Amino acid sequence: MDWFIVVLKKYATFSGRAQRAEYWYFYLFYTLIYIGLAIVDGMMGTYSLEFGIGWLSGLFCLALLIPSLAVLFRRLHDTGRSGWWLLIGLIPLIGAIVLIVFLAQDSAAEENTYGLNPKAA
């Protein structure tokens, strides 16, 4: 849960680097909270089958859109890639697979143009 809080503290920080643990733990807790809110939406009757999202889960996604993008950019920076590589995910299937491979790679061991290795700090 600490990694989730760390990402929220860097709410709109698109520069720098984020190690694997920061990125994947953030998305783990993001997903768990989203599922919990979706269940609450279903029980309260605020879940819309037409849109596939409820009021609470929708507000949660909207509130965390910028931190989600920021940690994604920083994770790509950590592997030595520009944040613009995020757009490769727009290519159906292949793009998502390539993006997951990039995000699962280990950090660039040395300092790169985006900053110092966060593991060394």
Protein Blocks (a to p, Z undefined) as FASTA:
>chain_A
ZZmmmmmmmmmacgdcddfklmmmmmmmmmmmmmmmmmmmmmnopacfklopafklmmmm
mmmmmmmmmmmmmmmmmnopafklmmmmmpghklmmmmmmmmmpccdfbacfkbccfklZ
Z
